[in-house]
Amino acid sequence: MTTLGIVFPPDQPPERLRDVAIAAESAGLDELWLWEDCFSESGVAPASAVLAWTERITVGIGLFPVPLRNVAITAMEIATISRLFPGRFLPGVGHGVLDWMGQVGARATSPLTLLREYTTALRALLDGESVTTSGAYVHLDAVQLRYPPDPAPPLLVGAVKPKTLALAGELGDGVLLGAGNESPEAVAQSIRVATHARAAQGSTSPFDVVMTVNVPVGASADAIEAAVRPYLAVGVSRVPVCGLDANGMPDGTEAVLGLVDAVAQARSRLV
């Protein structure tokens, strides 16, 4: 199944989010995606607000940076949102921008080890298990959520390089790829790495592939369709669309609002 949504980038002040969220739902878009970027906006607060303002649209987080967050806190927040708004929340975890992690004193010596320990513990917590573990980075002593989500939401893992792609396939319910600057052929190869690792675990359950596709601000529905279709053809299943200005930066709220209708028109041709 293909879903198409729009990105509310953290370059926008949070007070502008409500208009975009309501417009996206009114236009019939499937999803609204948020980024937890340092040092702009968190993922949890705006996600909760969008879900409360709307009735149908799904909210994705691409992504929670694991060095910045204790895994128990992340599990509590994901569980709470998932119980408040069942079936409408898609959380993702990943390395985060390593330089930013260094700025706050949270950069890991082995980001891959941290992500493996974190994702394993997070999945177990969301499944309602009592977790005791003492790894290089993640330490839990009989931690169990009082209100685990039922069912647990899909857990996406951000990945670009092969080892992290393989980890996403092994431990995640889906992979968050980088923004759409890679060729469809390169994206197809990334998907193969993740799905091969998943198959090696014996998993046959569906696997989501999420990739942001960047388009110029003011792009038409035709241009958005043309930009998105090659990635759908190689296996991308969820596409958040992000509008960029002439300098390659997310543009103002009015431009985001203008993009909503064009994305909705493209969606009607692609879904």
WOLINBEL-V400975 format. One record per pair of residues at least 24 apart in sequence whose C-alpha atoms are under 6 Angstrom apart, sorted by the first residue. I is the first residue (numbers start at 1). J is the second residue. If there is no record, write none. Layout:
BEGIN
I | J
I | J
END
This chain:
BEGIN
2 | 237
2 | 238
2 | 271
3 | 30
3 | 238
4 | 30
4 | 239
4 | 240
5 | 29
5 | 30
5 | 31
5 | 32
5 | 240
6 | 32
6 | 240
6 | 241
7 | 32
7 | 33
7 | 240
7 | 241
7 | 242
8 | 34
10 | 40
10 | 41
20 | 257
24 | 260
25 | 57
29 | 264
30 | 57
31 | 57
31 | 58
31 | 59
32 | 59
33 | 59
33 | 60
33 | 61
34 | 61
35 | 61
35 | 62
35 | 63
58 | 88
58 | 89
59 | 89
60 | 89
60 | 90
60 | 91
61 | 91
61 | 92
62 | 92
63 | 92
63 | 93
64 | 93
65 | 93
65 | 94
65 | 95
65 | 96
66 | 94
66 | 95
67 | 106
75 | 122
79 | 148
79 | 149
82 | 149
83 | 149
91 | 155
92 | 155
92 | 156
92 | 157
93 | 157
94 | 157
94 | 158
126 | 152
165 | 194
166 | 193
166 | 194
166 | 197
169 | 194
169 | 195
169 | 197
169 | 198
170 | 197
170 | 198
173 | 207
174 | 207
174 | 208
174 | 209
175 | 209
176 | 210
177 | 211
179 | 211
179 | 212
179 | 213
180 | 212
180 | 213
180 | 214
184 | 231
188 | 234
209 | 236
209 | 237
210 | 238
210 | 239
211 | 239
212 | 239
212 | 240
212 | 241
213 | 241
214 | 241
214 | 242
214 | 243
215 | 243
216 | 243
216 | 244
216 | 245
217 | 243
217 | 244
217 | 245
220 | 262
221 | 262
221 | 265
221 | 266
225 | 266
END
